[in-house]
Amino acid sequence: MSRSNYIFTSESVSEGHPDKVADRISDTVVDAFLAAEPEARVACETLVTTNRIVLAGEVRAGRPGGSAAENKALTRDIISTLEPKVREAIKDIGYEQKGFHWAKAKYACHLHPQSVDIAQGVDAGATKDEGAGDQGIMFGYASSETPQLMPATLQYSHDILRRLAEVRHSGECADLEPDAKSQVTLRYENDVPVEVLQIVVSTQHKKRIGDQIATPKRLAALIRPYVEGVFPAGLLTKKTRWHVNPTGRFVIGGPDGDAGLTGRKIIVDTYGGAAPHGGGAFSGKDPTKVDRSAAYACRYLAKNVVAAGLARKCTIQISYAIGVAQPLSFYVDLHGTGEVDPAKLEALLPELIGGATPRAIREHLGLNRPIYGRTAAYGHFGRQPDNEGGFSWEKTDLADALKAIA
């Protein structure tokens, strides 16, 4: 039996967290390839550490069926343009530190052509649809507990760090540095968040706050007004416990403090632990990889189910086999909150996106575009669709059609 009264926690990490720096770089590579060739294939992993940036993985520019020489030349040309783009991404985050500097860090690129064994299973041919880029299971989730239809614990954790980044970038709070983490614990009654019990914020900072030596107490006084502004009225109480830089000093941070790798923050990227995760990371992968595109499609469908008022919560699972276009399974769970039979949705939802094949998902959501760098921090979900096609999976344009079946 599900519980309606409980305590739950989620965490987030900032754009300057080492793993998020790696995610941003990997998605910068994806965008560079898709900008040059919408049918490009990219699987890029990034390592960042003290003044070092290392790229590795498999890439292919050029359309399937194009000549090997042409594809190889285009791939080589795009790779040659990556370094300034990578450095610009790091500069945009704000790293100009002795231990990690956008202009001074050593750069190494070990990207190489995609395996022909993978390509032959994934590429579309004259007699078959494009197959999935890998086997796997993907999940999507939506909940009515926030306007973004996201778990509140994760949404507020993201919002805290996004707000601190805004005032850091603007210069309003110049004593902050890019690396930061947050965590929010909420008490729920009848599945509704009613009280913030715990807030954790650990943020990198300069040695001095203004003209005074930085201490956790001074830092707490500096950031608390920004953090308080994130929460709706009434959630913060006198009982809310604050933990700001609980270990004390946090001057050495970012890739100089800890190595960062692509794909290590998959729960931060998705639902903060409130829903299952299939295990596959998003960043660094072009949208033929169902780890990314099918997870976006599952979120899109789950969000539209909740937006249509068919349930207060919705989890969707989909599965694929490498080289096979049609999904192997499609599962809907409304967590006992539904106004419609989940089996009815299991039959209907895939058809609303062309059968949920990899190609149909990409076309329906417009995923073959350079829209991924913006996803690398503060979550892939709960975001606002933009004019360039970013976060298209956050649209609720299916809600009216779904209402008709209730």
C-alpha positions in Angstrom: 0.0 0.0 0.0 1.4 3.4 -1.0 1.9 6.0 1.7 0.5 9.5 1.6 2.2 10.9 4.7 6.0 10.8 4.6 9.4 12.6 4.5 11.4 12.7 1.3 14.7 14.2 0.1 16.3 15.1 -3.2 19.6 16.7 -4.1 20.9 18.8 -7.0 24.3 20.0 -8.1 25.3 23.2 -9.9 26.6 23.8 -13.4 30.1 24.1 -11.8 30.0 20.7 -10.1 32.8 18.6 -11.7 30.4 16.0 -13.2 28.2 18.7 -14.6 31.2 20.4 -16.2 31.9 17.1 -17.9 28.2 16.8 -18.9 28.3 20.3 -20.4 31.4 19.6 -22.4 30.0 16.3 -23.7 26.7 18.0 -24.8 28.7 20.8 -26.4 30.2 18.1 -28.6 26.8 16.7 -29.4 25.6 20.2 -30.4 28.6 20.8 -32.5 28.0 17.6 -34.5 24.2 18.1 -34.8 24.7 21.7 -36.0 26.9 20.5 -38.8 25.0 17.3 -39.6 21.5 16.5 -38.1 22.1 12.8 -38.7 25.4 12.7 -36.8 26.2 10.0 -34.3 27.9 11.0 -31.0 28.8 9.1 -27.9 31.2 11.4 -26.0 32.6 10.9 -22.6 34.5 13.7 -20.8 37.0 13.7 -17.9 37.9 16.9 -16.1 40.4 17.2 -13.4 43.0 19.7 -12.3 43.6 21.8 -15.4 42.9 18.9 -17.7 40.1 18.2 -20.1 40.0 14.8 -21.8 37.4 13.8 -24.5 36.8 10.2 -25.6 34.2 8.3 -27.4 32.7 7.5 -30.8 31.4 9.9 -33.4 30.3 9.9 -37.1 29.2 12.9 -39.1 27.6 12.5 -42.5 24.4 10.7 -43.4 24.0 7.0 -43.3 24.8 5.7 -46.7 27.1 8.6 -47.5 30.5 7.8 -48.8 33.1 6.8 -46.2 35.6 9.4 -47.5 33.0 12.2 -47.2 31.9 11.2 -43.7 35.4 10.8 -42.5 36.4 14.2 -43.8 33.4 15.9 -42.2 34.0 14.1 -38.9 37.6 15.3 -38.9 36.6 18.8 -39.7 34.1 19.0 -36.8 36.5 17.5 -34.4 39.0 20.2 -35.3 36.5 22.9 -34.2 35.7 21.5 -30.8 38.5 22.9 -28.6 37.4 26.5 -28.7 33.7 25.5 -28.2 34.7 23.4 -25.1 36.7 26.2 -23.6 33.9 28.7 -24.2 31.5 26.3 -22.4 33.8 26.3 -19.4 34.2 30.0 -19.5 30.4 30.4 -19.5 30.2 28.3 -16.3 32.7 30.7 -14.8 36.0 28.8 -14.2 39.0 31.1 -14.2 40.7 29.5 -11.2 44.3 28.5 -10.7 43.4 24.8 -10.5 40.9 24.9 -13.4 40.9 27.7 -16.0 39.0 27.8 -19.2 41.9 29.2 -21.2 44.8 27.3 -19.5 43.6 23.8 -18.9 45.3 21.2 -21.1 43.0 19.7 -23.7 43.1 16.2 -25.2 40.6 14.8 -27.7 40.5 11.0 -28.3 37.2 10.8 -30.2 37.2 8.1 -32.9 34.8 6.7 -35.6 31.7 4.9 -34.5 31.9 1.1 -34.6 30.6 -0.3 -38.0 29.0 -3.2 -36.0 26.8 -0.7 -34.1 26.1 1.4 -37.2 24.8 -1.6 -39.2 22.1 -2.3 -36.5 21.1 1.3 -35.9 21.0 2.8 -39.4 17.8 2.7 -41.4 17.9 0.9 -44.7 15.8 0.3 -47.7 13.8 -2.4 -46.0 13.9 -1.5 -42.3 13.2 1.4 -39.9 16.1 2.8 -37.9 16.8 0.5 -35.0 17.4 1.5 -31.4 21.0 2.6 -30.6 21.2 0.1 -27.7 19.1 -2.2 -25.6 17.7 -0.9 -22.3 14.8 0.4 -20.2 13.8 4.0 -19.9 11.4 5.7 -17.5 9.4 8.9 -17.4 7.5 10.5 -14.5 5.3 13.4 -13.7 3.6 14.5 -10.5 1.1 17.2 -9.8 2.9 18.4 -6.7 4.5 21.4 -8.5 3.5 23.6 -11.4 6.3 22.0 -13.4 4.8 18.6 -12.7 8.0 17.6 -11.0 8.8 16.2 -7.5 9.0 19.2 -5.2 12.1 18.1 -3.4 14.1 18.1 -6.7 12.5 21.2 -8.2 13.4 23.3 -5.1 16.9 21.8 -5.0 17.4 22.8 -8.7 15.8 26.2 -8.0 18.2 27.0 -5.2 21.3 26.4 -7.3 19.9 28.1 -10.3 19.2 31.2 -8.2 22.7 31.2 -6.7 24.2 30.9 -10.2 22.1 33.8 -11.4 23.4 36.2 -8.7 27.0 34.9 -9.2 26.9 35.5 -13.0 25.3 38.9 -12.6 27.9 40.0 -10.1 25.3 40.6 -7.4 26.9 37.9 -5.3 30.5 37.9 -6.6 31.8 36.0 -3.5 30.4 32.7 -4.8 32.3 30.3 -7.1 30.8 27.9 -9.6 30.8 24.6 -7.6 27.8 23.9 -5.4 25.3 21.3 -4.2 21.9 21.5 -2.6 19.5 19.2 -0.8 15.9 19.6 0.3 13.9 17.5 2.7 10.1 18.0 2.7 7.3 16.6 4.9 4.3 15.4 2.9 0.7 15.1 4.1 -1.8 13.4 1.7 1.0 13.5 -1.0 1.2 17.3 -0.7 4.4 19.0 0.5 3.5 21.0 3.6 6.9 21.8 5.3 10.6 22.1 4.6 12.4 20.1 7.3 16.0 20.4 6.1 18.0 22.5 3.7 21.6 21.7 2.8 23.7 24.1 0.6 27.4 23.6 0.1 28.8 26.2 -2.2 32.3 27.1 -3.3 33.3 30.6 -2.3 36.2 33.0 -2.4 38.5 33.2 0.6 36.9 36.4 1.7 33.3 37.5 1.8 33.6 41.2 1.1 36.5 42.3 3.3 36.1 39.5 5.9 37.4 36.0 6.1 34.8 33.6 4.8 33.0 31.4 7.4 30.0 29.2 7.2 28.0 31.7 9.3 28.9 34.6 7.0 28.2 32.5 4.0 24.8 31.5 5.4 23.9 35.1 6.0 24.9 35.9 2.4 22.9 33.2 0.6 19.9 32.7 2.8 17.8 35.5 1.3 18.3 34.0 -2.1 17.4 30.5 -1.0 14.3 31.6 1.0 13.0 33.2 -2.2 12.8 29.9 -3.9 10.1 28.4 -1.7 6.3 29.1 -1.8 4.9 30.9 1.2 4.4 28.8 4.2 6.8 25.9 3.5 9.7 27.4 5.4 9.0 27.4 9.2 10.9 28.2 12.4 11.6 24.4 12.6 13.4 24.3 9.2 17.0 23.3 9.8 19.7 24.9 7.7 23.1 23.4 6.9 25.3 25.8 4.9 28.8 24.5 4.1 28.6 22.1 7.1 32.2 21.0 6.7 33.4 24.7 6.9 35.7 26.1 4.2 35.0 25.4 0.5 37.5 27.3 -1.5 39.1 24.5 -3.6 36.3 23.1 -5.7 35.3 22.1 -9.2 37.5 19.8 -11.2 40.5 20.9 -9.1 38.8 19.5 -6.0 37.3 16.4 -7.5 37.5 14.8 -10.9 34.4 15.0 -13.0 33.0 12.4 -15.4 30.1 12.5 -17.9 26.9 10.7 -16.8 27.4 10.4 -13.0 24.4 12.5 -11.9 21.6 10.6 -13.5 19.2 11.0 -10.5 19.9 14.7 -10.4 19.2 14.8 -14.1 15.8 13.1 -13.8 13.5 12.8 -10.8 15.6 13.1 -7.7 14.9 9.5 -6.6 11.1 9.9 -6.8 10.8 7.6 -9.8 12.7 4.6 -11.2 15.7 5.1 -13.5 16.8 2.8 -16.2 20.5 3.4 -15.6 21.5 5.2 -18.8 22.9 8.7 -18.8 21.8 11.4 -21.2 24.7 13.8 -21.8 27.1 13.2 -24.6 24.6 11.1 -26.6 22.9 12.0 -29.9 19.2 11.4 -29.9 19.4 8.0 -31.8 20.5 6.7 -28.4 17.2 5.7 -26.7 18.8 6.3 -23.3 18.2 9.9 -24.1 15.4 10.2 -26.6 13.1 7.5 -25.2 13.6 8.9 -21.7 12.5 12.2 -23.0 9.5 10.6 -24.7 8.5 8.9 -21.5 8.6 12.2 -19.6 6.6 13.9 -22.4 3.9 11.3 -22.3 3.7 11.1 -18.5 3.6 14.8 -18.2 0.7 15.0 -20.7 -1.2 12.4 -18.7 -0.9 14.4 -15.5 -1.6 17.7 -17.3 -4.7 16.2 -18.8 -6.0 15.4 -15.3 -6.0 11.7 -15.9 -3.8 11.1 -12.8 -1.9 13.0 -10.1 1.2 10.8 -10.7 2.3 8.8 -13.7 5.3 6.6 -14.4 6.0 5.2 -17.8 8.5 2.5 -18.7 9.6 1.6 -22.2 12.2 -1.0 -23.4 14.2 -1.6 -26.6 16.6 -4.0 -28.2 19.6 -2.7 -30.2 18.9 -2.6 -33.9 15.1 -3.1 -33.4 12.8 -0.2 -34.1 9.7 -1.2 -32.3 9.6 -1.0 -28.5 9.6 -4.4 -26.7 7.3 -3.2 -24.0 5.4 -0.2 -22.8 4.1 0.1 -19.2 2.0 2.8 -17.4 1.6 3.1 -13.6 -0.8 5.7 -12.2 0.1 5.0 -8.6 -3.5 4.6 -7.6 -4.3 8.2 -8.6 -5.8 7.5 -12.1 -9.1 8.4 -13.7 -8.5 6.0 -16.6 -7.4 2.3 -17.0 -3.6 2.2 -17.4 -4.0 -0.5 -19.9 -5.9 1.9 -22.1 -3.1 4.3 -21.9 -0.6 1.6 -22.7 -2.4 1.0 -26.0 -2.9 4.7 -26.9 0.2 6.6 -25.8 2.8 5.0 -28.1 0.5 5.7 -31.1 0.4 9.4 -30.2 4.2 9.5 -31.0 4.2 7.3 -34.1 4.6 4.0 -32.4 7.5 5.2 -30.2 10.2 4.0 -32.6 13.5 5.9 -32.3 12.9 7.7 -35.6 9.3 8.6 -34.7 10.4 10.0 -31.3 13.1 12.1 -32.8 10.8 13.6 -35.4 7.9 14.2 -33.1 10.0 16.0 -30.5 12.4 17.6 -33.0 15.5 16.2 -31.4 18.0 16.3 -34.3 19.0 19.9 -33.3 21.8 21.4 -31.3 19.7 21.9 -28.2 21.6 19.8 -25.6 24.1 22.1 -23.9 21.3 23.8 -22.1 20.2 20.5 -20.6 23.4 19.7 -18.8 22.6 21.4 -15.5 19.5 21.9 -13.3 17.7 18.8 -14.7 16.5 17.7 -18.1 12.9 17.9 -16.9 10.7 20.5 -15.4 12.1 23.1 -17.7 10.4 25.6 -20.1 10.3 24.8 -23.8 12.2 27.4 -25.7 12.0 28.9 -29.2 14.9 27.0 -30.6 13.3 23.6 -29.8 15.0 23.0 -26.5 13.0 21.0 -23.9 10.3 20.1 -26.5 9.5 17.1 -24.3 8.1 19.5 -21.7 5.2 20.6 -23.9 1.7 19.5 -22.9 0.3 19.6 -26.4 -1.2 16.1 -26.1 -3.3 17.0 -23.0 -6.5 17.9 -24.9 -6.4 14.7 -26.9 -5.9 12.7 -23.7 -8.8 14.4 -22.0 -11.1 13.1 -24.7 -10.5 9.5 -23.6 -11.4 10.0 -19.9 
